Amino acid sequence: MKRGKKYSDAVKTFDKRTLFDVNEAVSTVKKTAVAKFDETIEAHIRTGCDGRHADQQIRGAVVLPHGTGKKVRILVFAKDAKADEAKAAGADFVGAEELIPKIQNENWFEYDVVVATPDMMGVVGRLGRVLGPKGLMPNPKAGTVSMDVAKAVQEIKAGKIEYRLDKTNIIHVPIGKASFSEEQLSENFGTLIEAIIKAKPAAVKGQFLKSVTLSATMGPGVKINPTRLV
């Protein structure tokens, strides 16, 4: 894969084989974020899980102390008083059955997170084939299926993010923006990694954190020493 000059220059600023501690990695990754926009800083965590087994799945959510720096648009499926609560809490879109044709027929996806009350999951379930592949299906483990829709909306707006294994047993999560201070990024990362370590499935044997890498949107990966995190 051909890389641009800025990427090539960024790679030269550090040794890609080095395993940094968290603060050094954050400092290095900020220096490699030289694009003309405010790049997202992401953590990529390769685990020792085998996601093909149900007892080795990881899925959850955590509120980052400094948020992600991204404005999150929330769609809430709720009715009556719960719909009013969602609107008052700052949900961007609120509705029920009437939204199904809009999503199915008009490919309406102007939102980043979907929240639903438990009684609406029968309705939302009809959208599984559409929302599922986009990672938008509400899930109790992520806190997006809840009767307390106001709390769910407020936490997401405050910086709550979902983490889950992909098909290669890696977790990819944003931890902030390049414009964040090193302290903010380090604290966000610390909160995330603590939650993931707590979520370690009992069935996983051997080394849990195989590799941990930070990278900016357009920058190279900076490796963190995983043995110092556990």
SULRARA-V91312 format. One record per pair of residues at least 12 apart in sequence whose ideal C-beta (glycine too) atoms are under 8 Angstrom apart, sorted by the first residue. I is the first residue (numbers start at 0). J is the second residue. Records with the same first field share a line. If there is no record, write none. Layout:
I->J / J
This chain:
3->217
5->33 / 34 / 217
6->217 / 218 / 219
8->33
9->30 / 31 / 33 / 218 / 219
10->219
12->27 / 30 / 31
13->27 / 31 / 221
15->219 / 220 / 222
16->222
17->222
18->222 / 223 / 224 / 225
19->221 / 222 / 223 / 224
20->223 / 224 / 227
21->185 / 188 / 189 / 223 / 227 / 228
22->181 / 185
24->213 / 221 / 222 / 223
25->40 / 181 / 184 / 185 / 188 / 213
26->181
27->221
28->40 / 213 / 214 / 215 / 218 / 221
29->177 / 181 / 184 / 215
31->214 / 215 / 218 / 219 / 221
32->177 / 215 / 216 / 217 / 218
33->217 / 218
34->215 / 216 / 217
36->216
37->68 / 176 / 177 / 178
38->176 / 177 / 215 / 216 / 217 / 218
39->67 / 68 / 69 / 173 / 175 / 176 / 177 / 215 / 216
40->173 / 174 / 175 / 176 / 177 / 179 / 184 / 213 / 214 / 215
41->171 / 172 / 173 / 174 / 213 / 214 / 215 / 216
42->170 / 171 / 172 / 173 / 174 / 188 / 191 / 192 / 211 / 212 / 213
43->169 / 170 / 171 / 210 / 211 / 212 / 213 / 214 / 220
44->169 / 170 / 172 / 192 / 195 / 208 / 210 / 211 / 212
45->167 / 168 / 169 / 208 / 209 / 210 / 211
46->164 / 168 / 169 / 170 / 195 / 203 / 207 / 208 / 209
47->168 / 203 / 204 / 205 / 206 / 207 / 208 / 209
48->164 / 168 / 200 / 203 / 207
49->168
50->164 / 165 / 166 / 168
52->202
54->200 / 201 / 202
55->200 / 202 / 203
56->163 / 164 / 200
57->162 / 163 / 164 / 170 / 195 / 198 / 199 / 200
58->138 / 140 / 141 / 161 / 162 / 163 / 164
59->140 / 141 / 161 / 162 / 163 / 194 / 198
60->140 / 141 / 142 / 143 / 159 / 160 / 161 / 162
61->159 / 160 / 162 / 190 / 191 / 194
62->154 / 157 / 158 / 159 / 160 / 190
63->158 / 159 / 160 / 174 / 175 / 187 / 190 / 191
64->158 / 183 / 186 / 187 / 190
65->158 / 175 / 179 / 183 / 184 / 186 / 187
66->157 / 158 / 175
67->158 / 160 / 173 / 174 / 175 / 176
68->175 / 176 / 178 / 179
69->111 / 173 / 176
71->111 / 112 / 155 / 156
72->91 / 92 / 109 / 110 / 111 / 112
73->89 / 90 / 91 / 92 / 110 / 111 / 112 / 113 / 114 / 152 / 155 / 156
74->90 / 91 / 92 / 93 / 94 / 98 / 110 / 112 / 113 / 114
75->90 / 92 / 93 / 94 / 113 / 114 / 115 / 148 / 152
76->94 / 95 / 98 / 113 / 114 / 115 / 116 / 119 / 122 / 123 / 137
77->93 / 95 / 114 / 115 / 116 / 119 / 148
78->95 / 116 / 118 / 119
81->116 / 146 / 148
82->94 / 95
84->148 / 149
85->114 / 148 / 149 / 152
87->149
88->148 / 149 / 150 / 152 / 153 / 156
89->152 / 153 / 156
90->114 / 148 / 152
91->110
92->109 / 110
95->119 / 122
96->122
99->122 / 125 / 126
102->126 / 129 / 130
103->126 / 129
108->133 / 135
110->135
112->135 / 143 / 155
113->130 / 135 / 136 / 137 / 143
114->137 / 143 / 144 / 145 / 148 / 151 / 152 / 155
115->137 / 143 / 144
116->144 / 145 / 146 / 148
117->144 / 145 / 146
120->137 / 144
123->136 / 137
138->161
141->161 / 163
142->154 / 159
143->161
160->172 / 173 / 191
162->191 / 194 / 195 / 198
170->195
172->191
174->187 / 188 / 191 / 213
175->187
177->215
188->213
192->211 / 228
196->208 / 228 / 229
206->225
207->229
208->225 / 228 / 229
209->225
210->222 / 225
211->223 / 225 / 228
